[in-house]
Amino acid sequence: MKLKREQKLKLYTNLVRVRKLDEMMVKALLAGKLSSHWTSQKGQEAVGVGASSFLRKHDYVFYCHRGHGITTLIPKGLSPGVYIAEHFGKGTGGACGMKYYSHFDMELGIPGLSGTLGGDFVLAAGIGIAAKKRGKGQVVVCMQGDGTYGRGTFHEAALMAANWKLPVIWGVENNQYMIYTPTSEIYPKENIADLAFGYGMPGIVVDGQDVIAVCEAFQAAVDRARAGEGPSLIECKTYRIEPHVYAMGDLKGWKPRPQEEIDVWRKRDPINLFRERLLKEGILKKADVDRIDRDVAKEMEEAERFADESPPPDPEILKQALYSD
Amino acid sequence: MRQIRFIEAINEALVEEMTRDETVFMLGEALRGGTFGTTSGLVEKFGKERVLDTSISENAIAGAPVGAAIAGYRPIADLMFSDFFLIAADEICNKAAKWRFCHGGKPKLPIVYMASTGGYIRSDAEHSQSVEALIMHTPGLKLVIPTTPYDAKGLLKTAIRDDNPVVYLYHKLLMAKKGEVPQDEYTIPFGVADVKREGSDVTVVAVGYMVNMSLDVANQLQKRGVSVEVIDVRTLEPLDIETIIASVKKTKRAVIVDEDTLRCGVGAEIGMQIIENAFDHLDAPVQRIGAANFPIPAAAALEPYIFPQPKGIVAAIQAVLGRDLGGPIEMEGASDTLRQEVKQMILEKKVKD
């Protein structure tokens, strides 16, 4: 897929929106407005944005726990206000304030998120079964972190998707850390994408800091899935800049994470890289950059205001939510 | 009225509901061949796309239905043995049970998790357990345990039409049992207990195969002049506590019989609800019977030390009556007959195939 000018602008704008929202979540955490913790996805934005910006409305996305879907769901169409409201414990949140990090809106292809890491693999396979039965060319993109691919559920789901040629794209957001443990210590090979071999599906490695590379890899896998050719596995190499949980300890193994390692990756910030490229290509001008920053800042301020002003969940919801009549 | 086997009643419900609604499909291990016969003939009628044979992958068998249900289908997952629910506990107890509630009551999850359950089959602890206490303990799951072919069919049809996850367990010893099942369409609502036998001296509340054992005991005790009321709960969630309480208020005595481990079992829950709702009506402390607090051993010689036995039910009834019933009561081992019937049925099926 050759990306058009407007598509590149959309990718850039989504990257800026996601970064701004992440920064806003940090401020909200420090202001005591979040119900619980924050796991910043700063520096990893190109992965989710590249994977989900050009999915169709009725395609489905699962997302990795880091950022609570911020990079995947905002490009997919979830309103930032709804996203923030869920984190503020408000009734207008994407799960009506019931789940904190998850949202449900099947009109946008957002089925929610498992609380146990790796619980989503088998659900994604199940949605793949439904999509295949319906026969309308829908696909499921299942983004999960590198550590999550240690779950046995991945094997069961990957086997099911491969055997039945389900339209599922398995995305690995490899940020090189599983909490404090370096990912290189928990897999016997350099690339998690090599797992694909045993299932007879393509296993692709891309630079997760390059939003165009991510986008093109996912679009090729999506085309393949829509054509009934089955699943793919795409590993995006990226890096976790912030600690595992914001404002908590930051270790590599059991010792402090080396600052020089972080600094190397800070230089490969996906937004800076893409901005420079678009400025060079003449697709962006300095004035556009400033305008996009201003527009996004305004959008996120309004989103936060929406969440601030939203009421908490009505306790009546407890009676209706357990069972469907 | 015609008589059919328990397994055939389940099969009929599956055929009727899959015919009625094209979004119903099944997945599990060796379903096309059908390990217990519940799914016999389905693949010929509905094709491979609706009768999906999976690898040995309980997490996917239980988890894929959650995804498929959210996306508009009505999957039936066959876990074969209820013991295997423990493999798939994350999918059943964390995903299916919680997905709707934790997403603000927005999704619908029309899923049936079915499996054989229970023991007295001379097999090991991982193929003989009962899981009703675990499932009943988990908010968000309905729980159905039929004891007759009539109930097996009517309750399964209701389960498939329900928009919520339903755990449907059928006891291994009851699979070959025959009973009256009408040709005409019917369903049985959840949350309505069945008073199997009216009585005035004591209420026995029973679950699953224990209903059959309790009825045998009640018939024997009738000869000694004791009138036992036997209630089949049929569904543990929702539980028809009103029928149980009304019966206890009448008889003033209660015994609860369940096959799951006694500790923290269904008997403890139902017994406590009786105490909360009818304490002033009780003439004796509530008695409960369940499996001893051990994993289940395979050897036949050890079975009586683990699983509820007719004489244990008799002893509990004597205790709540506060009087001796006059000498030991001879009870045939009901489970022996049922076990023979199941073996015979499997043998006949093999010959036929």
Interface residues (C-beta under 8 A of the other chain):
Chain A: Y60 G93 A95 C96 G97 M98 K99 S102 H103 F104 D105 M106 P111 G112 S114 G115 T116 G119 F121 V122 L123 A124 A125 G126 I127 G128 I129 A130 A131 K133 R134 G152 T153 H155 E156 A157 L159 M160 N163 W164 P313 I317 Q320 A321 L322 Y323 S324 D325
Chain B: F25 E49 L52 T54 S55 S57 N59 A60 A62 G63 A64 P65 V66 G67 A68 A69 I70 A71 G72 Y73 P75 D90 E91 N94 K95 K98 W99 R100 F101 C102 H103 G104 G105 K106 P107 K108 L109 P139 G140 K142 D163 N164
